Amino acid sequence: MNYWSFERFFEAWPYILKGLHITVGVTISAFLFALFFGLVWTFLRRIPERHINWIVTWVMEFIRSTPPLVQLFFIYYAWPEIPIVGVTLSPFASAVVGFGIHFSTYIGEIYRSGIESVENGQWEAATALNFSLLDKWRLIILPQAFPPTIPMLGNYFIIMFKEVPLASTIGLTGILHMANSFGSEHFNLIEALTIVGIIFLVLSYPSARLIKKLEVKLNTRFDKNRVIEPIE
Amino acid sequence: MQDILSISQELSRGLFVTISILIASSLFAYLMGFISGLLRLSKHTVIRKFTGLYIELFRGTSLIVQLFWLYYAIPMLFGINLGSNWIIGVIAIGLNYGAYLSEVVRGSVEAVDDGQTEAAIALNLSSFQKMRYIILPQAVRMMLPEFGNYTIQMLKGTALVSLISLNDILYYGNILRSSNLSQAPLIYLVILIFYFVLALPLIFLTRKAEDISKKGVAN
Protein backbone atom coordinates (compact mmCIF):
# COMPACT_ATOMS: atom_id res chain seq x y z
CA MET A 1 0.00 0.00 0.00
CA ASN A 2 2.76 2.33 0.91
CA TYR A 3 4.56 2.54 -2.41
CA TRP A 4 4.73 4.94 -5.30
CA SER A 5 2.06 4.37 -7.92
CA PHE A 6 2.04 6.15 -11.27
CA GLU A 7 -1.63 5.40 -11.63
CA ARG A 8 -2.37 7.43 -8.54
CA PHE A 9 0.11 10.09 -9.64
CA PHE A 10 -1.76 10.77 -12.89
CA GLU A 11 -5.13 10.44 -11.26
CA ALA A 12 -4.23 13.11 -8.72
CA TRP A 13 -3.28 15.88 -11.18
CA PRO A 14 -6.76 17.12 -12.18
CA TYR A 15 -7.98 16.84 -8.61
CA ILE A 16 -5.13 18.96 -7.20
CA LEU A 17 -5.20 21.52 -10.01
CA LYS A 18 -8.75 22.37 -8.96
CA GLY A 19 -7.18 24.20 -6.01
CA LEU A 20 -4.72 26.21 -8.07
CA HIS A 21 -6.95 29.20 -8.69
CA ILE A 22 -7.48 29.54 -4.92
CA THR A 23 -3.74 29.47 -4.20
CA VAL A 24 -3.01 31.98 -6.94
CA GLY A 25 -6.04 34.08 -6.00
CA VAL A 26 -4.93 34.37 -2.39
CA THR A 27 -1.39 35.23 -3.48
CA ILE A 28 -2.52 38.05 -5.77
CA SER A 29 -5.05 39.49 -3.31
CA ALA A 30 -2.66 39.31 -0.38
CA PHE A 31 0.07 40.92 -2.48
CA LEU A 32 -2.20 43.84 -3.42
CA PHE A 33 -3.15 44.16 0.24
CA ALA A 34 0.53 44.18 1.20
CA LEU A 35 1.41 46.74 -1.49
CA PHE A 36 -1.19 49.08 -0.02
CA PHE A 37 -0.42 48.38 3.63
CA GLY A 38 3.30 48.75 2.97
CA LEU A 39 2.54 52.30 1.88
CA VAL A 40 0.87 52.92 5.23
CA TRP A 41 3.96 51.70 7.11
CA THR A 42 6.19 53.92 4.99
CA PHE A 43 4.04 56.95 5.76
CA LEU A 44 3.96 56.14 9.47
CA ARG A 45 7.72 55.77 9.59
CA ARG A 46 8.22 59.16 8.00
CA ILE A 47 6.40 60.97 10.79
CA PRO A 48 9.16 63.13 12.27
CA GLU A 49 8.40 62.28 15.88
CA ARG A 50 10.84 60.06 17.73
CA HIS A 51 8.37 58.15 19.92
CA ILE A 52 5.96 57.38 17.11
CA ASN A 53 8.88 56.28 14.95
CA TRP A 54 10.10 53.97 17.70
CA ILE A 55 6.68 52.39 18.19
CA VAL A 56 6.10 51.89 14.46
CA THR A 57 9.55 50.34 14.02
CA TRP A 58 8.97 47.81 16.80
CA VAL A 59 5.45 46.95 15.73
CA MET A 60 6.84 46.19 12.28
CA GLU A 61 9.63 44.15 13.84
CA PHE A 62 7.09 42.22 15.90
CA ILE A 63 4.97 41.33 12.89
CA ARG A 64 8.02 40.43 10.84
CA SER A 65 9.75 38.19 13.34
CA THR A 66 6.81 36.10 14.51
CA PRO A 67 5.61 33.07 12.52
CA PRO A 68 3.00 33.76 9.83
CA LEU A 69 1.39 30.44 10.79
CA VAL A 70 0.60 31.74 14.28
CA GLN A 71 -0.62 35.03 12.81
CA LEU A 72 -3.00 33.08 10.55
CA PHE A 73 -4.32 31.16 13.55
CA PHE A 74 -4.75 34.42 15.40
CA ILE A 75 -6.82 35.94 12.61
CA TYR A 76 -8.85 32.81 11.92
CA TYR A 77 -9.45 31.45 15.41
CA ALA A 78 -8.87 34.32 17.80
CA TRP A 79 -10.20 37.41 16.05
CA PRO A 80 -13.85 36.28 16.10
CA GLU A 81 -13.59 35.84 19.87
CA ILE A 82 -12.50 39.43 20.51
CA PRO A 83 -15.44 41.47 21.80
CA ILE A 84 -16.82 44.33 19.66
CA VAL A 85 -14.22 44.37 16.85
CA GLY A 86 -14.27 40.61 16.32
CA VAL A 87 -15.52 39.33 12.97
CA THR A 88 -15.51 35.82 11.58
CA LEU A 89 -13.51 35.64 8.38
CA SER A 90 -13.54 32.89 5.77
CA PRO A 91 -10.27 30.98 5.29
CA PHE A 92 -9.73 32.93 2.06
CA ALA A 93 -10.17 36.32 3.72
CA SER A 94 -8.09 35.28 6.73
CA ALA A 95 -5.24 34.23 4.47
CA VAL A 96 -5.40 37.48 2.50
CA VAL A 97 -5.38 39.61 5.65
CA GLY A 98 -2.77 37.44 7.41
CA PHE A 99 -0.24 37.24 4.61
CA GLY A 100 -1.07 40.79 3.55
CA ILE A 101 -0.17 42.21 6.95
CA HIS A 102 2.85 39.96 7.43
CA PHE A 103 4.42 40.86 4.10
CA SER A 104 3.41 44.52 4.21
CA THR A 105 6.18 45.04 6.76
CA TYR A 106 8.74 43.77 4.24
CA ILE A 107 7.22 45.78 1.43
CA GLY A 108 7.23 48.92 3.57
CA GLU A 109 10.98 48.47 3.98
CA ILE A 110 11.38 48.08 0.22
CA TYR A 111 9.55 51.36 -0.41
CA ARG A 112 11.73 53.01 2.20
CA SER A 113 14.94 51.74 0.62
CA GLY A 114 13.70 53.04 -2.72
CA ILE A 115 12.99 56.50 -1.34
CA GLU A 116 16.29 56.63 0.54
CA SER A 117 18.19 55.66 -2.59
CA VAL A 118 17.23 58.94 -4.25
CA GLU A 119 20.24 61.18 -3.88
CA ASN A 120 20.27 64.20 -1.59
CA GLY A 121 20.94 66.47 -4.52
CA GLN A 122 17.59 65.57 -6.03
CA TRP A 123 15.70 66.61 -2.90
CA GLU A 124 17.71 69.82 -2.72
CA ALA A 125 17.08 70.52 -6.39
CA ALA A 126 13.34 70.12 -5.84
CA THR A 127 13.49 72.62 -2.99
CA ALA A 128 15.71 75.01 -4.97
CA LEU A 129 13.27 74.93 -7.89
CA ASN A 130 10.44 75.72 -5.49
CA PHE A 131 8.45 72.58 -6.28
CA SER A 132 5.31 72.00 -4.23
CA LEU A 133 5.27 68.95 -1.97
CA LEU A 134 3.05 67.07 -4.42
CA ASP A 135 5.16 67.97 -7.45
CA LYS A 136 8.36 67.07 -5.64
CA TRP A 137 7.10 63.53 -4.98
CA ARG A 138 5.26 63.13 -8.27
CA LEU A 139 7.88 64.52 -10.62
CA ILE A 140 11.23 64.05 -8.87
CA ILE A 141 11.30 61.46 -6.10
CA LEU A 142 8.87 58.69 -7.06
CA PRO A 143 9.95 58.32 -10.72
CA GLN A 144 13.46 57.60 -9.44
CA ALA A 145 12.53 55.68 -6.29
CA PHE A 146 10.01 53.26 -7.75
CA PRO A 147 11.62 51.46 -10.73
CA PRO A 148 14.55 49.97 -8.77
CA THR A 149 12.10 48.43 -6.28
CA ILE A 150 10.19 46.47 -8.94
CA PRO A 151 12.44 43.37 -8.92
CA MET A 152 12.42 43.29 -5.10
CA LEU A 153 8.63 43.49 -5.09
CA GLY A 154 8.55 40.68 -7.65
CA ASN A 155 10.74 38.53 -5.44
CA TYR A 156 8.35 39.03 -2.55
CA PHE A 157 5.45 38.04 -4.76
CA ILE A 158 7.14 34.69 -5.35
CA ILE A 159 8.02 34.31 -1.67
CA MET A 160 4.39 34.95 -0.76
CA PHE A 161 3.20 32.42 -3.29
CA LYS A 162 5.32 29.82 -1.55
CA GLU A 163 3.95 30.77 1.88
CA VAL A 164 0.29 30.53 0.88
CA PRO A 165 0.04 26.72 1.38
CA LEU A 166 0.37 27.44 5.11
CA ALA A 167 -3.25 28.48 4.91
CA SER A 168 -4.31 24.89 4.26
CA THR A 169 -4.07 24.56 8.06
CA ILE A 170 -7.04 26.89 8.43
CA GLY A 171 -8.94 25.07 5.70
CA LEU A 172 -8.09 27.11 2.61
CA THR A 173 -8.83 24.77 -0.30
CA GLY A 174 -5.66 25.54 -2.26
CA ILE A 175 -3.44 22.93 -3.89
CA LEU A 176 -1.92 21.63 -0.66
CA HIS A 177 -5.34 21.10 0.85
CA MET A 178 -6.54 19.30 -2.28
CA ALA A 179 -3.43 17.13 -2.19
CA ASN A 180 -4.07 16.25 1.44
CA SER A 181 -7.65 15.28 0.83
CA PHE A 182 -6.73 13.28 -2.27
CA GLY A 183 -4.00 11.56 -0.30
CA SER A 184 -6.19 10.63 2.61
CA GLU A 185 -8.86 9.27 0.27
CA HIS A 186 -6.27 7.05 -1.42
CA PHE A 187 -4.30 6.21 1.73
CA ASN A 188 -1.07 7.59 0.32
CA LEU A 189 0.07 11.18 0.24
CA ILE A 190 3.40 10.90 -1.49
CA GLU A 191 2.24 11.26 -5.11
CA ALA A 192 -0.07 14.15 -4.27
CA LEU A 193 2.63 16.00 -2.33
CA THR A 194 5.11 15.47 -5.16
CA ILE A 195 2.62 17.05 -7.55
CA VAL A 196 2.27 20.08 -5.27
CA GLY A 197 6.05 20.41 -5.26
CA ILE A 198 6.17 20.20 -9.06
CA ILE A 199 3.46 22.85 -9.41
CA PHE A 200 5.34 25.24 -7.15
CA LEU A 201 8.61 24.61 -8.94
CA VAL A 202 7.12 25.06 -12.40
CA LEU A 203 5.47 28.34 -11.45
CA SER A 204 8.09 29.92 -9.23
CA TYR A 205 11.35 29.01 -10.97
CA PRO A 206 10.63 30.69 -14.34
CA SER A 207 9.19 33.76 -12.60
CA ALA A 208 12.32 34.04 -10.47
CA ARG A 209 14.46 33.88 -13.61
CA LEU A 210 12.31 36.52 -15.26
CA ILE A 211 12.72 38.85 -12.29
CA LYS A 212 16.47 38.29 -12.31
CA LYS A 213 16.57 39.42 -15.94
CA LEU A 214 14.46 42.46 -15.14
CA GLU A 215 16.78 43.28 -12.27
CA VAL A 216 19.86 43.20 -14.50
CA LYS A 217 18.09 45.38 -17.02
CA LEU A 218 16.99 47.95 -14.46
CA ASN A 219 20.41 47.96 -12.83
CA THR A 220 22.18 48.79 -16.03
CA ARG A 221 19.59 51.46 -16.70
CA PHE A 222 19.83 53.09 -13.32
CA ASP A 223 23.44 52.14 -12.78
CA LYS A 224 23.39 51.66 -9.04
CA ASN A 225 24.94 48.72 -7.28
CA ARG A 226 22.38 48.50 -4.56
CA VAL A 227 20.72 45.19 -5.30
CA ILE A 228 19.26 44.13 -2.00
CA GLU A 229 18.80 40.38 -1.64
CA PRO A 230 15.33 39.67 -0.29
CA ILE A 231 15.03 37.77 2.93
CA GLU A 232 12.46 35.11 2.54
CA MET B 1 -3.03 38.31 34.67
CA GLN B 2 -3.61 34.93 36.24
CA ASP B 3 -4.64 33.68 32.80
CA ILE B 4 -1.49 34.97 31.14
CA LEU B 5 0.64 33.22 33.74
CA SER B 6 -1.11 29.88 33.38
CA ILE B 7 -1.00 30.13 29.57
CA SER B 8 2.71 30.95 29.65
CA GLN B 9 3.34 28.04 31.96
CA GLU B 10 1.58 25.66 29.60
CA LEU B 11 3.34 27.09 26.53
CA SER B 12 6.78 26.93 28.11
CA ARG B 13 6.52 23.14 27.99
CA GLY B 14 7.08 23.52 24.25
CA LEU B 15 10.10 25.79 24.57
CA PHE B 16 12.60 22.96 24.58
CA VAL B 17 11.40 21.49 21.27
CA THR B 18 11.24 24.89 19.56
CA ILE B 19 14.69 25.96 20.74
CA SER B 20 16.38 22.61 20.13
CA ILE B 21 14.95 22.43 16.61
CA LEU B 22 16.05 26.01 15.95
CA ILE B 23 19.61 25.33 17.09
CA ALA B 24 19.98 21.98 15.33
CA SER B 25 18.39 23.10 12.08
CA SER B 26 20.31 26.36 11.92
CA LEU B 27 23.63 24.56 12.45
CA PHE B 28 22.61 22.11 9.74
CA ALA B 29 21.56 24.95 7.45
CA TYR B 30 24.83 26.85 7.98
CA LEU B 31 26.73 23.68 7.11
CA MET B 32 24.63 23.03 4.01
CA GLY B 33 24.91 26.69 3.04
CA PHE B 34 28.70 26.63 3.15
CA ILE B 35 29.08 23.26 1.44
CA SER B 36 26.69 23.94 -1.39
CA GLY B 37 27.67 27.59 -1.70
CA LEU B 38 31.31 26.63 -2.22
CA LEU B 39 30.47 23.67 -4.45
CA ARG B 40 28.48 26.07 -6.60
CA LEU B 41 31.78 27.79 -7.35
CA SER B 42 33.51 24.55 -8.31
CA LYS B 43 35.42 24.22 -11.57
CA HIS B 44 33.52 21.05 -12.48
CA THR B 45 30.30 21.60 -14.38
CA VAL B 46 28.70 18.41 -13.04
CA ILE B 47 29.21 19.43 -9.41
CA ARG B 48 27.94 22.94 -10.12
CA LYS B 49 24.84 21.68 -11.93
CA PHE B 50 24.09 19.10 -9.26
CA THR B 51 24.37 21.64 -6.44
CA GLY B 52 22.29 24.04 -8.49
CA LEU B 53 19.58 21.40 -8.72
CA TYR B 54 19.47 21.03 -4.94
CA ILE B 55 19.34 24.79 -4.46
CA GLU B 56 16.60 25.41 -7.01
CA LEU B 57 14.53 22.45 -5.80
CA PHE B 58 14.45 23.72 -2.25
CA ARG B 59 14.16 27.40 -3.09
CA GLY B 60 11.44 26.78 -5.65
CA THR B 61 9.03 24.95 -3.35
CA SER B 62 7.58 25.75 0.06
CA LEU B 63 8.95 24.69 3.40
CA ILE B 64 5.59 23.24 4.41
CA VAL B 65 5.47 21.06 1.27
CA GLN B 66 9.05 19.87 1.86
CA LEU B 67 8.30 19.11 5.49
CA PHE B 68 5.24 17.04 4.63
CA TRP B 69 7.03 15.39 1.72
CA LEU B 70 9.99 14.32 3.83
CA TYR B 71 7.65 13.23 6.60
CA TYR B 72 6.02 10.75 4.23
CA ALA B 73 8.88 10.05 1.88
CA ILE B 74 11.78 9.29 4.21
CA PRO B 75 10.20 6.18 5.76
CA MET B 76 9.03 5.11 2.30
CA LEU B 77 12.16 5.73 0.25
CA PHE B 78 14.62 4.26 2.68
CA GLY B 79 12.32 1.70 4.21
CA ILE B 80 13.34 2.97 7.61
CA ASN B 81 11.52 4.89 10.23
CA LEU B 82 13.78 7.49 11.75
CA GLY B 83 11.71 7.01 14.86
CA SER B 84 11.52 10.71 15.51
CA ASN B 85 9.73 13.57 13.86
CA TRP B 86 12.27 15.85 15.50
CA ILE B 87 14.93 14.74 13.02
CA ILE B 88 12.56 15.20 10.10
CA GLY B 89 11.80 18.75 11.21
CA VAL B 90 15.51 19.53 11.51
CA ILE B 91 16.30 18.00 8.10
CA ALA B 92 13.47 19.86 6.34
CA ILE B 93 14.23 23.28 7.85
CA GLY B 94 17.99 22.76 7.47
CA LEU B 95 17.82 21.73 3.82
CA ASN B 96 15.38 24.50 2.95
CA TYR B 97 17.33 27.36 4.51
CA GLY B 98 20.65 25.75 3.57
CA ALA B 99 19.63 26.34 -0.03
CA TYR B 100 18.93 30.02 0.65
CA LEU B 101 22.16 30.43 2.63
CA SER B 102 24.21 28.86 -0.15
CA GLU B 103 23.27 31.80 -2.35
CA VAL B 104 24.45 34.15 0.38
CA VAL B 105 27.76 32.27 0.65
CA ARG B 106 28.25 32.22 -3.11
CA GLY B 107 27.36 35.89 -3.44
CA SER B 108 29.76 36.95 -0.69
CA VAL B 109 32.66 34.89 -2.04
CA GLU B 110 32.08 36.35 -5.49
CA ALA B 111 31.94 39.83 -4.01
CA VAL B 112 35.49 39.63 -2.69
CA ASP B 113 37.63 41.79 -4.93
CA ASP B 114 39.41 40.02 -7.81
CA GLY B 115 42.68 41.63 -6.75
CA GLN B 116 42.64 39.40 -3.66
CA THR B 117 42.52 36.24 -5.76
CA GLU B 118 45.28 37.58 -7.97
CA ALA B 119 47.40 38.42 -4.92
CA ALA B 120 46.89 34.88 -3.59
CA ILE B 121 48.00 33.44 -6.92
CA ALA B 122 50.98 35.78 -7.02
CA LEU B 123 51.97 34.59 -3.53
CA ASN B 124 51.79 31.00 -4.79
CA LEU B 125 49.10 29.91 -2.33
CA SER B 126 47.26 26.67 -3.00
CA SER B 127 43.58 27.01 -3.80
CA PHE B 128 42.71 25.72 -0.32
CA GLN B 129 45.02 28.27 1.30
CA LYS B 130 43.59 30.99 -0.91
CA MET B 131 40.05 30.16 0.25
CA ARG B 132 40.98 29.63 3.89
CA TYR B 133 43.28 32.60 4.50
CA ILE B 134 42.35 35.19 1.88
CA ILE B 135 38.84 34.87 0.54
CA LEU B 136 36.71 33.42 3.36
CA PRO B 137 37.85 35.78 6.16
CA GLN B 138 36.67 38.66 4.00
CA ALA B 139 33.56 36.91 2.68
CA VAL B 140 32.29 35.68 6.06
CA ARG B 141 32.04 39.24 7.33
CA MET B 142 29.77 40.11 4.46
CA MET B 143 27.60 37.05 5.09
CA LEU B 144 26.92 37.74 8.78
CA PRO B 145 23.86 40.01 8.48
CA GLU B 146 22.13 37.67 6.03
CA PHE B 147 22.89 34.68 8.25
CA GLY B 148 21.23 36.56 11.09
CA ASN B 149 18.18 37.36 8.98
CA TYR B 150 17.80 33.77 7.86
CA THR B 151 18.12 32.52 11.43
CA ILE B 152 15.11 34.65 12.33
CA GLN B 153 13.32 33.14 9.33
CA MET B 154 14.21 29.68 10.65
CA LEU B 155 12.74 30.52 14.03
CA LYS B 156 9.51 31.39 12.22
CA GLY B 157 9.82 28.14 10.29
CA THR B 158 10.03 26.03 13.44
CA ALA B 159 6.36 26.79 14.12
CA LEU B 160 5.55 24.41 11.25
CA VAL B 161 6.81 21.36 13.13
CA SER B 162 3.64 21.44 15.21
CA LEU B 163 1.96 20.20 12.01
CA ILE B 164 3.93 16.94 12.15
CA SER B 165 2.81 16.55 15.75
CA LEU B 166 5.92 17.75 17.53
CA ASN B 167 5.23 19.29 20.92
CA ASP B 168 6.50 22.81 20.31
CA ILE B 169 5.11 26.11 21.62
CA LEU B 170 2.39 26.32 18.99
CA TYR B 171 1.35 22.70 19.63
CA TYR B 172 0.62 23.40 23.31
CA GLY B 173 -1.08 26.64 22.33
CA ASN B 174 -3.41 24.83 19.92
CA ILE B 175 -4.32 22.30 22.61
CA LEU B 176 -5.10 25.12 25.05
CA ARG B 177 -7.27 26.82 22.44
CA SER B 178 -9.26 23.68 21.68
CA SER B 179 -10.20 23.34 25.33
CA ASN B 180 -11.00 27.00 25.81
CA LEU B 181 -12.26 28.75 22.69
CA SER B 182 -13.08 32.12 24.23
CA GLN B 183 -9.49 32.50 25.43
CA ALA B 184 -8.12 32.15 21.90
CA PRO B 185 -7.09 35.83 21.46
CA LEU B 186 -5.05 35.81 24.65
CA ILE B 187 -3.50 32.41 23.91
CA TYR B 188 -2.31 33.36 20.43
CA LEU B 189 -1.11 36.75 21.63
CA VAL B 190 1.04 35.05 24.26
CA ILE B 191 2.35 32.60 21.65
CA LEU B 192 3.32 35.51 19.40
CA ILE B 193 5.08 37.20 22.31
CA PHE B 194 6.93 33.96 23.07
CA TYR B 195 8.26 33.85 19.52
CA PHE B 196 9.10 37.54 19.59
CA VAL B 197 11.08 37.16 22.81
CA LEU B 198 12.99 34.29 21.22
CA ALA B 199 13.62 36.44 18.15
CA LEU B 200 14.86 39.48 20.12
CA PRO B 201 18.41 38.23 20.73
CA LEU B 202 18.60 37.24 17.06
CA ILE B 203 17.42 40.70 16.01
CA PHE B 204 20.11 42.37 18.11
CA LEU B 205 22.78 39.95 16.91
CA THR B 206 21.80 40.72 13.32
CA ARG B 207 22.13 44.45 13.94
CA LYS B 208 25.53 43.84 15.51
CA ALA B 209 26.49 41.75 12.50
CA GLU B 210 25.54 44.63 10.22
CA ASP B 211 27.90 46.91 12.13
CA ILE B 212 30.70 44.35 11.94
CA SER B 213 30.26 43.85 8.22
CA LYS B 214 30.38 47.58 7.58
CA LYS B 215 33.38 48.32 9.79
CA GLY B 216 36.59 49.22 8.05
CA VAL B 217 35.26 48.69 4.56
CA ALA B 218 35.74 51.44 2.01
CA ASN B 219 32.59 52.12 -0.04
Interface residues (C-beta under 8 A of the other chain):
Chain A: N2 Y3 W4 E61 F62 S65 T66 P67 P68 L69 V70 Q71 F73 F74 Y77 A78 W79 E81 I82 K162 E163 P165 L166 S168 T169 L176 L189 I190 L193 T194 V196 G197 F200 L201 S204 Y205 A208 E229 I231 E232
Chain B: E56 L57 R59 G60 T61 S62 L63 I64 V65 Q66 F68 W69 Y72 A73 M76 Y100 E103 V104 G107 E146 N149 Y150 I152 Q153 L155 K156 G157 T158 A159 L160 L163 L170 G173 N174 R177 L181 S182 Q183 A184 P185 I187 Y188 L189 I191 L192 Y195 F196 A199 L202 I203
